[in-house]
Amino acid sequence: MAADALKGNNLFTSDGEHIGKISEIALDVRGGRIAYAVLASGGFLGMGEKPYAIPWSALTLGTDEKCFGSTSLRTA
């Protein structure tokens, strides 16, 4: 799977609450693995979104829904 295919995927908490979309992928070049997903959250019509780096290990890919979930993320 190409890294670009991951961009734009939705991210949900374990409770099913939508918290944003993946806007970028950060790589660990030495290890050859994805280190972080950058989550774009908040804002309106693409304006005012804030980026959050989420460790890749905290995410689970839901292949049926083309989305990601996390048991360690919570909304405030």
N, CA, C and O atoms as a Maestro MAE file, in Angstrom:
{
 s_m_m2io_version
 :::
 2.0.0
}

f_m_ct {
 s_m_title
 :::
 protein
 m_atom[304] {
  # First column is atom index #
  i_m_mmod_type
  r_m_x_coord
  r_m_y_coord
  r_m_z_coord
  i_m_residue_number
  s_m_chain_name
  s_m_pdb_residue_name
  s_m_pdb_atom_name
  i_m_atomic_number
  :::
  1 25 0.846 -1.171 0.000 1 A "MET " " N  " 7
  2 3 0.000 0.000 0.000 1 A "MET " " CA " 6
  3 2 0.895 1.240 0.000 1 A "MET " " C  " 6
  4 15 1.842 1.316 0.783 1 A "MET " " O  " 8
  5 25 0.614 2.181 -0.844 2 A "ALA " " N  " 7
  6 3 1.381 3.420 -0.923 2 A "ALA " " CA " 6
  7 2 0.981 4.364 0.205 2 A "ALA " " C  " 6
  8 15 -0.171 4.371 0.640 2 A "ALA " " O  " 8
  9 25 1.940 5.160 0.675 3 A "ALA " " N  " 7
  10 3 1.666 6.107 1.760 3 A "ALA " " CA " 6
  11 2 0.574 7.095 1.376 3 A "ALA " " C  " 6
  12 15 -0.226 7.490 2.223 3 A "ALA " " O  " 8
  13 25 0.531 7.496 0.114 4 A "ASP " " N  " 7
  14 3 -0.508 8.429 -0.324 4 A "ASP " " CA " 6
  15 2 -1.906 7.843 -0.180 4 A "ASP " " C  " 6
  16 15 -2.873 8.587 -0.019 4 A "ASP " " O  " 8
  17 25 -2.023 6.528 -0.235 5 A "ALA " " N  " 7
  18 3 -3.334 5.891 -0.084 5 A "ALA " " CA " 6
  19 2 -3.862 6.028 1.339 5 A "ALA " " C  " 6
  20 15 -5.064 5.890 1.566 5 A "ALA " " O  " 8
  21 25 -2.983 6.296 2.299 6 A "LEU " " N  " 7
  22 3 -3.393 6.441 3.691 6 A "LEU " " CA " 6
  23 2 -3.908 7.842 3.993 6 A "LEU " " C  " 6
  24 15 -4.707 8.032 4.910 6 A "LEU " " O  " 8
  25 25 -3.453 8.815 3.223 7 A "LYS " " N  " 7
  26 3 -3.867 10.198 3.455 7 A "LYS " " CA " 6
  27 2 -5.353 10.358 3.163 7 A "LYS " " C  " 6
  28 15 -5.878 9.819 2.189 7 A "LYS " " O  " 8
  29 25 -6.013 11.112 4.032 8 A "GLY " " N  " 7
  30 3 -7.442 11.351 3.865 8 A "GLY " " CA " 6
  31 2 -8.320 10.356 4.593 8 A "GLY " " C  " 6
  32 15 -9.533 10.545 4.672 8 A "GLY " " O  " 8
  33 25 -7.721 9.286 5.133 9 A "ASN " " N  " 7
  34 3 -8.504 8.316 5.897 9 A "ASN " " CA " 6
  35 2 -8.975 8.934 7.205 9 A "ASN " " C  " 6
  36 15 -8.252 9.709 7.831 9 A "ASN " " O  " 8
  37 25 -10.176 8.590 7.609 10 A "ASN " " N  " 7
  38 3 -10.746 9.074 8.858 10 A "ASN " " CA " 6
  39 2 -10.127 8.355 10.043 10 A "ASN " " C  " 6
  40 15 -9.658 7.223 9.927 10 A "ASN " " O  " 8
  41 25 -10.135 9.032 11.187 11 A "LEU " " N  " 7
  42 3 -9.631 8.459 12.429 11 A "LEU " " CA " 6
  43 2 -10.718 8.563 13.486 11 A "LEU " " C  " 6
  44 15 -11.311 9.622 13.687 11 A "LEU " " O  " 8
  45 25 -10.971 7.441 14.159 12 A "PHE " " N  " 7
  46 3 -12.014 7.358 15.177 12 A "PHE " " CA " 6
  47 2 -11.435 6.887 16.501 12 A "PHE " " C  " 6
  48 15 -10.450 6.148 16.525 12 A "PHE " " O  " 8
  49 25 -12.048 7.315 17.610 13 A "THR " " N  " 7
  50 3 -11.682 6.781 18.920 13 A "THR " " CA " 6
  51 2 -12.280 5.387 19.046 13 A "THR " " C  " 6
  52 15 -13.042 4.953 18.183 13 A "THR " " O  " 8
  53 25 -11.936 4.691 20.115 14 A "SER " " N  " 7
  54 3 -12.499 3.358 20.335 14 A "SER " " CA " 6
  55 2 -14.001 3.420 20.586 14 A "SER " " C  " 6
  56 15 -14.694 2.411 20.460 14 A "SER " " O  " 8
  57 25 -14.510 4.609 20.941 15 A "ASP " " N  " 7
  58 3 -15.950 4.798 21.148 15 A "ASP " " CA " 6
  59 2 -16.682 5.140 19.857 15 A "ASP " " C  " 6
  60 15 -17.896 5.339 19.865 15 A "ASP " " O  " 8
  61 25 -15.950 5.210 18.749 16 A "GLY " " N  " 7
  62 3 -16.563 5.501 17.456 16 A "GLY " " CA " 6
  63 2 -16.692 6.976 17.142 16 A "GLY " " C  " 6
  64 15 -17.361 7.342 16.176 16 A "GLY " " O  " 8
  65 25 -16.061 7.841 17.942 17 A "GLU " " N  " 7
  66 3 -16.144 9.276 17.704 17 A "GLU " " CA " 6
  67 2 -15.101 9.698 16.671 17 A "GLU " " C  " 6
  68 15 -13.916 9.398 16.816 17 A "GLU " " O  " 8
  69 25 -15.549 10.394 15.631 18 A "HIS " " N  " 7
  70 3 -14.649 10.876 14.582 18 A "HIS " " CA " 6
  71 2 -13.816 12.018 15.144 18 A "HIS " " C  " 6
  72 15 -14.360 12.980 15.686 18 A "HIS " " O  " 8
  73 25 -12.485 11.915 15.014 19 A "ILE " " N  " 7
  74 3 -11.631 12.972 15.550 19 A "ILE " " CA " 6
  75 2 -10.772 13.654 14.493 19 A "ILE " " C  " 6
  76 15 -10.023 14.574 14.820 19 A "ILE " " O  " 8
  77 25 -10.856 13.237 13.259 20 A "GLY " " N  " 7
  78 3 -10.110 13.913 12.203 20 A "GLY " " CA " 6
  79 2 -9.729 12.983 11.072 20 A "GLY " " C  " 6
  80 15 -10.191 11.846 10.987 20 A "GLY " " O  " 8
  81 25 -8.863 13.505 10.196 21 A "LYS " " N  " 7
  82 3 -8.378 12.748 9.043 21 A "LYS " " CA " 6
  83 2 -6.863 12.771 9.018 21 A "LYS " " C  " 6
  84 15 -6.236 13.715 9.498 21 A "LYS " " O  " 8
  85 25 -6.284 11.733 8.459 22 A "ILE " " N  " 7
  86 3 -4.837 11.676 8.300 22 A "ILE " " CA " 6
  87 2 -4.446 12.596 7.146 22 A "ILE " " C  " 6
  88 15 -4.908 12.437 6.016 22 A "ILE " " O  " 8
  89 25 -3.579 13.564 7.462 23 A "SER " " N  " 7
  90 3 -3.176 14.527 6.434 23 A "SER " " CA " 6
  91 2 -1.779 14.248 5.887 23 A "SER " " C  " 6
  92 15 -1.481 14.598 4.745 23 A "SER " " O  " 8
  93 25 -0.925 13.623 6.687 24 A "GLU " " N  " 7
  94 3 0.443 13.319 6.266 24 A "GLU " " CA " 6
  95 2 0.925 12.063 6.973 24 A "GLU " " C  " 6
  96 15 0.343 11.623 7.964 24 A "GLU " " O  " 8
  97 25 1.997 11.498 6.444 25 A "ILE " " N  " 7
  98 3 2.651 10.334 7.040 25 A "ILE " " CA " 6
  99 2 4.115 10.714 7.267 25 A "ILE " " C  " 6
  100 15 4.770 11.233 6.364 25 A "ILE " " O  " 8
  101 25 4.630 10.453 8.481 26 A "ALA " " N  " 7
  102 3 6.037 10.724 8.796 26 A "ALA " " CA " 6
  103 2 6.780 9.400 8.881 26 A "ALA " " C  " 6
  104 15 6.350 8.478 9.574 26 A "ALA " " O  " 8
  105 25 7.896 9.313 8.172 27 A "LEU " " N  " 7
  106 3 8.659 8.070 8.103 27 A "LEU " " CA " 6
  107 2 9.871 8.078 9.023 27 A "LEU " " C  " 6
  108 15 10.485 9.119 9.256 27 A "LEU " " O  " 8
  109 25 10.203 6.907 9.536 28 A "ASP " " N  " 7
  110 3 11.480 6.661 10.205 28 A "ASP " " CA " 6
  111 2 12.387 6.122 9.107 28 A "ASP " " C  " 6
  112 15 12.336 4.937 8.779 28 A "ASP " " O  " 8
  113 25 13.207 6.986 8.546 29 A "VAL " " N  " 7
  114 3 14.012 6.621 7.379 29 A "VAL " " CA " 6
  115 2 14.987 5.497 7.710 29 A "VAL " " C  " 6
  116 15 15.143 4.563 6.924 29 A "VAL " " O  " 8
  117 25 15.637 5.577 8.851 30 A "ARG " " N  " 7
  118 3 16.598 4.534 9.224 30 A "ARG " " CA " 6
  119 2 15.930 3.183 9.409 30 A "ARG " " C  " 6
  120 15 16.471 2.158 8.995 30 A "ARG " " O  " 8
  121 25 14.773 3.177 10.021 31 A "GLY " " N  " 7
  122 3 14.068 1.920 10.270 31 A "GLY " " CA " 6
  123 2 13.227 1.454 9.097 31 A "GLY " " C  " 6
  124 15 12.818 0.294 9.043 31 A "GLY " " O  " 8
  125 25 12.965 2.365 8.143 32 A "GLY " " N  " 7
  126 3 12.172 2.006 6.976 32 A "GLY " " CA " 6
  127 2 10.710 1.754 7.296 32 A "GLY " " C  " 6
  128 15 10.045 0.965 6.624 32 A "GLY " " O  " 8
  129 25 10.213 2.428 8.326 33 A "ARG " " N  " 7
  130 3 8.821 2.231 8.745 33 A "ARG " " CA " 6
  131 2 8.120 3.576 8.932 33 A "ARG " " C  " 6
  132 15 8.756 4.626 9.010 33 A "ARG " " O  " 8
  133 25 6.794 3.509 9.001 34 A "ILE " " N  " 7
  134 3 6.016 4.700 9.325 34 A "ILE " " CA " 6
  135 2 6.169 4.962 10.819 34 A "ILE " " C  " 6
  136 15 5.968 4.062 11.635 34 A "ILE " " O  " 8
  137 25 6.525 6.191 11.176 35 A "ALA " " N  " 7
  138 3 6.690 6.556 12.585 35 A "ALA " " CA " 6
  139 2 5.424 7.207 13.136 35 A "ALA " " C  " 6
  140 15 4.965 6.864 14.226 35 A "ALA " " O  " 8
  141 25 4.864 8.146 12.377 36 A "TYR " " N  " 7
  142 3 3.701 8.897 12.834 36 A "TYR " " CA " 6
  143 2 2.722 9.125 11.696 36 A "TYR " " C  " 6
  144 15 3.094 9.173 10.524 36 A "TYR " " O  " 8
  145 25 1.475 9.261 12.073 37 A "ALA " " N  " 7
  146 3 0.459 9.777 11.167 37 A "ALA " " CA " 6
  147 2 0.135 11.173 11.678 37 A "ALA " " C  " 6
  148 15 -0.029 11.370 12.882 37 A "ALA " " O  " 8
  149 25 0.041 12.135 10.781 38 A "VAL " " N  " 7
  150 3 -0.324 13.487 11.181 38 A "VAL " " CA " 6
  151 2 -1.828 13.618 11.006 38 A "VAL " " C  " 6
  152 15 -2.362 13.461 9.908 38 A "VAL " " O  " 8
  153 25 -2.493 13.906 12.107 39 A "LEU " " N  " 7
  154 3 -3.943 14.031 12.144 39 A "LEU " " CA " 6
  155 2 -4.318 15.494 11.993 39 A "LEU " " C  " 6
  156 15 -3.800 16.343 12.719 39 A "LEU " " O  " 8
  157 25 -5.209 15.801 11.065 40 A "ALA " " N  " 7
  158 3 -5.753 17.148 10.919 40 A "ALA " " CA " 6
  159 2 -7.113 17.148 11.600 40 A "ALA " " C  " 6
  160 15 -7.999 16.371 11.243 40 A "ALA " " O  " 8
  161 25 -7.269 18.028 12.581 41 A "SER " " N  " 7
  162 3 -8.503 18.042 13.351 41 A "SER " " CA " 6
  163 2 -8.952 19.474 13.600 41 A "SER " " C  " 6
  164 15 -8.139 20.394 13.682 41 A "SER " " O  " 8
  165 25 -10.261 19.640 13.718 42 A "GLY " " N  " 7
  166 3 -10.820 20.960 13.981 42 A "GLY " " CA " 6
  167 2 -10.953 21.760 12.707 42 A "GLY " " C  " 6
  168 15 -10.816 21.226 11.606 42 A "GLY " " O  " 8
  169 25 -11.216 23.016 12.859 43 A "GLY " " N  " 7
  170 3 -11.335 23.893 11.706 43 A "GLY " " CA " 6
  171 2 -12.688 23.775 11.034 43 A "GLY " " C  " 6
  172 15 -13.555 23.009 11.454 43 A "GLY " " O  " 8
  173 25 -12.843 24.556 9.980 44 A "PHE " " N  " 7
  174 3 -14.090 24.597 9.230 44 A "PHE " " CA " 6
  175 2 -13.748 24.781 7.767 44 A "PHE " " C  " 6
  176 15 -13.040 25.720 7.403 44 A "PHE " " O  " 8
  177 25 -14.246 23.894 6.927 45 A "LEU " " N  " 7
  178 3 -13.997 23.930 5.485 45 A "LEU " " CA " 6
  179 2 -12.502 23.970 5.166 45 A "LEU " " C  " 6
  180 15 -12.070 24.668 4.249 45 A "LEU " " O  " 8
  181 25 -11.724 23.211 5.936 46 A "GLY " " N  " 7
  182 3 -10.292 23.125 5.691 46 A "GLY " " CA " 6
  183 2 -9.472 24.269 6.253 46 A "GLY " " C  " 6
  184 15 -8.250 24.277 6.108 46 A "GLY " " O  " 8
  185 25 -10.108 25.227 6.885 47 A "MET " " N  " 7
  186 3 -9.403 26.376 7.464 47 A "MET " " CA " 6
  187 2 -9.316 26.200 8.976 47 A "MET " " C  " 6
  188 15 -10.291 25.806 9.617 47 A "MET " " O  " 8
  189 25 -8.158 26.489 9.538 48 A "GLY " " N  " 7
  190 3 -8.000 26.440 10.982 48 A "GLY " " CA " 6
  191 2 -7.771 25.056 11.560 48 A "GLY " " C  " 6
  192 15 -7.834 24.878 12.776 48 A "GLY " " O  " 8
  193 25 -7.504 24.067 10.706 49 A "GLU " " N  " 7
  194 3 -7.211 22.728 11.214 49 A "GLU " " CA " 6
  195 2 -5.884 22.742 11.952 49 A "GLU " " C  " 6
  196 15 -4.958 23.462 11.579 49 A "GLU " " O  " 8
  197 25 -5.803 21.936 13.004 50 A "LYS " " N  " 7
  198 3 -4.565 21.815 13.769 50 A "LYS " " CA " 6
  199 2 -3.975 20.431 13.538 50 A "LYS " " C  " 6
  200 15 -4.699 19.435 13.544 50 A "LYS " " O  " 8
  201 25 -2.642 20.366 13.330 51 A "PRO " " N  " 7
  202 3 -1.996 19.061 13.127 51 A "PRO " " CA " 6
  203 2 -1.590 18.430 14.460 51 A "PRO " " C  " 6
  204 15 -1.134 19.119 15.373 51 A "PRO " " O  " 8
  205 25 -1.761 17.122 14.557 52 A "TYR " " N  " 7
  206 3 -1.348 16.352 15.726 52 A "TYR " " CA " 6
  207 2 -0.599 15.122 15.232 52 A "TYR " " C  " 6
  208 15 -1.093 14.403 14.364 52 A "TYR " " O  " 8
  209 25 0.587 14.876 15.777 53 A "ALA " " N  " 7
  210 3 1.360 13.684 15.417 53 A "ALA " " CA " 6
  211 2 0.909 12.530 16.302 53 A "ALA " " C  " 6
  212 15 0.983 12.613 17.528 53 A "ALA " " O  " 8
  213 25 0.443 11.459 15.680 54 A "ILE " " N  " 7
  214 3 -0.039 10.277 16.388 54 A "ILE " " CA " 6
  215 2 0.928 9.131 16.092 54 A "ILE " " C  " 6
  216 15 1.162 8.818 14.925 54 A "ILE " " O  " 8
  217 25 1.497 8.498 17.125 55 A "PRO " " N  " 7
  218 3 2.391 7.362 16.860 55 A "PRO " " CA " 6
  219 2 1.673 6.284 16.048 55 A "PRO " " C  " 6
  220 15 0.540 5.912 16.352 55 A "PRO " " O  " 8
  221 25 2.341 5.800 15.028 56 A "TRP " " N  " 7
  222 3 1.750 4.784 14.156 56 A "TRP " " CA " 6
  223 2 1.312 3.556 14.947 56 A "TRP " " C  " 6
  224 15 0.310 2.919 14.620 56 A "TRP " " O  " 8
  225 25 2.068 3.232 15.985 57 A "SER " " N  " 7
  226 3 1.750 2.053 16.801 57 A "SER " " CA " 6
  227 2 0.443 2.206 17.572 57 A "SER " " C  " 6
  228 15 -0.094 1.215 18.066 57 A "SER " " O  " 8
  229 25 -0.077 3.423 17.685 58 A "ALA " " N  " 7
  230 3 -1.333 3.661 18.400 58 A "ALA " " CA " 6
  231 2 -2.554 3.475 17.504 58 A "ALA " " C  " 6
  232 15 -3.688 3.549 17.979 58 A "ALA " " O  " 8
  233 25 -2.330 3.232 16.206 59 A "LEU " " N  " 7
  234 3 -3.437 3.153 15.251 59 A "LEU " " CA " 6
  235 2 -3.690 1.726 14.790 59 A "LEU " " C  " 6
  236 15 -2.781 0.898 14.725 59 A "LEU " " O  " 8
  237 25 -4.939 1.467 14.477 60 A "THR " " N  " 7
  238 3 -5.360 0.182 13.923 60 A "THR " " CA " 6
  239 2 -6.130 0.454 12.640 60 A "THR " " C  " 6
  240 15 -7.059 1.262 12.633 60 A "THR " " O  " 8
  241 25 -5.755 -0.209 11.563 61 A "LEU " " N  " 7
  242 3 -6.425 -0.014 10.277 61 A "LEU " " CA " 6
  243 2 -7.685 -0.850 10.216 61 A "LEU " " C  " 6
  244 15 -7.647 -2.066 10.404 61 A "LEU " " O  " 8
  245 25 -8.812 -0.183 9.947 62 A "GLY " " N  " 7
  246 3 -10.072 -0.879 9.705 62 A "GLY " " CA " 6
  247 2 -10.264 -0.984 8.205 62 A "GLY " " C  " 6
  248 15 -10.767 -0.048 7.584 62 A "GLY " " O  " 8
  249 25 -9.880 -2.094 7.614 63 A "THR " " N  " 7
  250 3 -9.868 -2.208 6.154 63 A "THR " " CA " 6
  251 2 -11.262 -2.175 5.541 63 A "THR " " C  " 6
  252 15 -11.415 -1.736 4.400 63 A "THR " " O  " 8
  253 25 -12.273 -2.622 6.260 64 A "ASP " " N  " 7
  254 3 -13.627 -2.621 5.706 64 A "ASP " " CA " 6
  255 2 -14.155 -1.206 5.484 64 A "ASP " " C  " 6
  256 15 -14.809 -0.930 4.479 64 A "ASP " " O  " 8
  257 25 -13.868 -0.322 6.421 65 A "GLU " " N  " 7
  258 3 -14.405 1.032 6.349 65 A "GLU " " CA " 6
  259 2 -13.411 2.043 5.792 65 A "GLU " " C  " 6
  260 15 -13.738 3.222 5.656 65 A "GLU " " O  " 8
  261 25 -12.182 1.585 5.465 66 A "LYS " " N  " 7
  262 3 -11.103 2.479 5.036 66 A "LYS " " CA " 6
  263 2 -10.938 3.620 6.035 66 A "LYS " " C  " 6
  264 15 -11.003 4.799 5.686 66 A "LYS " " O  " 8
  265 25 -10.722 3.227 7.288 67 A "CYS " " N  " 7
  266 3 -10.520 4.199 8.347 67 A "CYS " " CA " 6
  267 2 -9.572 3.619 9.380 67 A "CYS " " C  " 6
  268 15 -9.228 2.439 9.327 67 A "CYS " " O  " 8
  269 25 -9.153 4.452 10.315 68 A "PHE " " N  " 7
  270 3 -8.279 4.027 11.392 68 A "PHE " " CA " 6
  271 2 -8.988 4.205 12.715 68 A "PHE " " C  " 6
  272 15 -9.850 5.070 12.866 68 A "PHE " " O  " 8
  273 25 -8.615 3.377 13.667 69 A "GLY " " N  " 7
  274 3 -9.135 3.497 15.015 69 A "GLY " " CA " 6
  275 2 -7.989 3.503 15.994 69 A "GLY " " C  " 6
  276 15 -6.879 3.072 15.681 69 A "GLY " " O  " 8
  277 25 -8.271 3.996 17.184 70 A "SER " " N  " 7
  278 3 -7.254 4.009 18.231 70 A "SER " " CA " 6
  279 2 -7.908 3.811 19.579 70 A "SER " " C  " 6
  280 15 -8.912 4.449 19.894 70 A "SER " " O  " 8
  281 25 -7.338 2.927 20.369 71 A "THR " " N  " 7
  282 3 -7.836 2.732 21.725 71 A "THR " " CA " 6
  283 2 -7.157 3.684 22.694 71 A "THR " " C  " 6
  284 15 -7.613 3.830 23.828 71 A "THR " " O  " 8
  285 25 -6.076 4.335 22.276 72 A "SER " " N  " 7
  286 3 -5.341 5.205 23.192 72 A "SER " " CA " 6
  287 2 -5.666 6.686 23.024 72 A "SER " " C  " 6
  288 15 -5.233 7.500 23.840 72 A "SER " " O  " 8
  289 25 -6.418 7.056 21.987 73 A "LEU " " N  " 7
  290 3 -6.754 8.464 21.778 73 A "LEU " " CA " 6
  291 2 -8.091 8.787 22.411 73 A "LEU " " C  " 6
  292 15 -9.031 7.994 22.350 73 A "LEU " " O  " 8
  293 25 -8.163 9.948 23.013 74 A "ARG " " N  " 7
  294 3 -9.392 10.430 23.631 74 A "ARG " " CA " 6
  295 2 -9.598 11.879 23.216 74 A "ARG " " C  " 6
  296 15 -8.633 12.600 22.961 74 A "ARG " " O  " 8
  297 25 -10.837 12.299 23.148 75 A "THR " " N  " 7
  298 3 -11.121 13.700 22.882 75 A "THR " " CA " 6
  299 2 -11.285 14.423 24.205 75 A "THR " " C  " 6
  300 15 -11.656 13.821 25.212 75 A "THR " " O  " 8
  301 25 -11.009 15.712 24.195 76 A "ALA " " N  " 7
  302 3 -11.101 16.510 25.433 76 A "ALA " " CA " 6
  303 2 -12.522 16.965 25.669 76 A "ALA " " C  " 6
  304 15 -12.796 17.645 26.658 76 A "ALA " " O  " 8
  :::
 }
 m_bond[303] {
  # First column is bond index #
  i_m_from
  i_m_to
  i_m_order
  :::
  1 1 2 1
  2 2 3 1
  3 3 4 2
  4 3 5 1
  5 5 6 1
  6 6 7 1
  7 7 8 2
  8 7 9 1
  9 9 10 1
  10 10 11 1
  11 11 12 2
  12 11 13 1
  13 13 14 1
  14 14 15 1
  15 15 16 2
  16 15 17 1
  17 17 18 1
  18 18 19 1
  19 19 20 2
  20 19 21 1
  21 21 22 1
  22 22 23 1
  23 23 24 2
  24 23 25 1
  25 25 26 1
  26 26 27 1
  27 27 28 2
  28 27 29 1
  29 29 30 1
  30 30 31 1
  31 31 32 2
  32 31 33 1
  33 33 34 1
  34 34 35 1
  35 35 36 2
  36 35 37 1
  37 37 38 1
  38 38 39 1
  39 39 40 2
  40 39 41 1
  41 41 42 1
  42 42 43 1
  43 43 44 2
  44 43 45 1
  45 45 46 1
  46 46 47 1
  47 47 48 2
  48 47 49 1
  49 49 50 1
  50 50 51 1
  51 51 52 2
  52 51 53 1
  53 53 54 1
  54 54 55 1
  55 55 56 2
  56 55 57 1
  57 57 58 1
  58 58 59 1
  59 59 60 2
  60 59 61 1
  61 61 62 1
  62 62 63 1
  63 63 64 2
  64 63 65 1
  65 65 66 1
  66 66 67 1
  67 67 68 2
  68 67 69 1
  69 69 70 1
  70 70 71 1
  71 71 72 2
  72 71 73 1
  73 73 74 1
  74 74 75 1
  75 75 76 2
  76 75 77 1
  77 77 78 1
  78 78 79 1
  79 79 80 2
  80 79 81 1
  81 81 82 1
  82 82 83 1
  83 83 84 2
  84 83 85 1
  85 85 86 1
  86 86 87 1
  87 87 88 2
  88 87 89 1
  89 89 90 1
  90 90 91 1
  91 91 92 2
  92 91 93 1
  93 93 94 1
  94 94 95 1
  95 95 96 2
  96 95 97 1
  97 97 98 1
  98 98 99 1
  99 99 100 2
  100 99 101 1
  101 101 102 1
  102 102 103 1
  103 103 104 2
  104 103 105 1
  105 105 106 1
  106 106 107 1
  107 107 108 2
  108 107 109 1
  109 109 110 1
  110 110 111 1
  111 111 112 2
  112 111 113 1
  113 113 114 1
  114 114 115 1
  115 115 116 2
  116 115 117 1
  117 117 118 1
  118 118 119 1
  119 119 120 2
  120 119 121 1
  121 121 122 1
  122 122 123 1
  123 123 124 2
  124 123 125 1
  125 125 126 1
  126 126 127 1
  127 127 128 2
  128 127 129 1
  129 129 130 1
  130 130 131 1
  131 131 132 2
  132 131 133 1
  133 133 134 1
  134 134 135 1
  135 135 136 2
  136 135 137 1
  137 137 138 1
  138 138 139 1
  139 139 140 2
  140 139 141 1
  141 141 142 1
  142 142 143 1
  143 143 144 2
  144 143 145 1
  145 145 146 1
  146 146 147 1
  147 147 148 2
  148 147 149 1
  149 149 150 1
  150 150 151 1
  151 151 152 2
  152 151 153 1
  153 153 154 1
  154 154 155 1
  155 155 156 2
  156 155 157 1
  157 157 158 1
  158 158 159 1
  159 159 160 2
  160 159 161 1
  161 161 162 1
  162 162 163 1
  163 163 164 2
  164 163 165 1
  165 165 166 1
  166 166 167 1
  167 167 168 2
  168 167 169 1
  169 169 170 1
  170 170 171 1
  171 171 172 2
  172 171 173 1
  173 173 174 1
  174 174 175 1
  175 175 176 2
  176 175 177 1
  177 177 178 1
  178 178 179 1
  179 179 180 2
  180 179 181 1
  181 181 182 1
  182 182 183 1
  183 183 184 2
  184 183 185 1
  185 185 186 1
  186 186 187 1
  187 187 188 2
  188 187 189 1
  189 189 190 1
  190 190 191 1
  191 191 192 2
  192 191 193 1
  193 193 194 1
  194 194 195 1
  195 195 196 2
  196 195 197 1
  197 197 198 1
  198 198 199 1
  199 199 200 2
  200 199 201 1
  201 201 202 1
  202 202 203 1
  203 203 204 2
  204 203 205 1
  205 205 206 1
  206 206 207 1
  207 207 208 2
  208 207 209 1
  209 209 210 1
  210 210 211 1
  211 211 212 2
  212 211 213 1
  213 213 214 1
  214 214 215 1
  215 215 216 2
  216 215 217 1
  217 217 218 1
  218 218 219 1
  219 219 220 2
  220 219 221 1
  221 221 222 1
  222 222 223 1
  223 223 224 2
  224 223 225 1
  225 225 226 1
  226 226 227 1
  227 227 228 2
  228 227 229 1
  229 229 230 1
  230 230 231 1
  231 231 232 2
  232 231 233 1
  233 233 234 1
  234 234 235 1
  235 235 236 2
  236 235 237 1
  237 237 238 1
  238 238 239 1
  239 239 240 2
  240 239 241 1
  241 241 242 1
  242 242 243 1
  243 243 244 2
  244 243 245 1
  245 245 246 1
  246 246 247 1
  247 247 248 2
  248 247 249 1
  249 249 250 1
  250 250 251 1
  251 251 252 2
  252 251 253 1
  253 253 254 1
  254 254 255 1
  255 255 256 2
  256 255 257 1
  257 257 258 1
  258 258 259 1
  259 259 260 2
  260 259 261 1
  261 261 262 1
  262 262 263 1
  263 263 264 2
  264 263 265 1
  265 265 266 1
  266 266 267 1
  267 267 268 2
  268 267 269 1
  269 269 270 1
  270 270 271 1
  271 271 272 2
  272 271 273 1
  273 273 274 1
  274 274 275 1
  275 275 276 2
  276 275 277 1
  277 277 278 1
  278 278 279 1
  279 279 280 2
  280 279 281 1
  281 281 282 1
  282 282 283 1
  283 283 284 2
  284 283 285 1
  285 285 286 1
  286 286 287 1
  287 287 288 2
  288 287 289 1
  289 289 290 1
  290 290 291 1
  291 291 292 2
  292 291 293 1
  293 293 294 1
  294 294 295 1
  295 295 296 2
  296 295 297 1
  297 297 298 1
  298 298 299 1
  299 299 300 2
  300 299 301 1
  301 301 302 1
  302 302 303 1
  303 303 304 2
  :::
 }
}
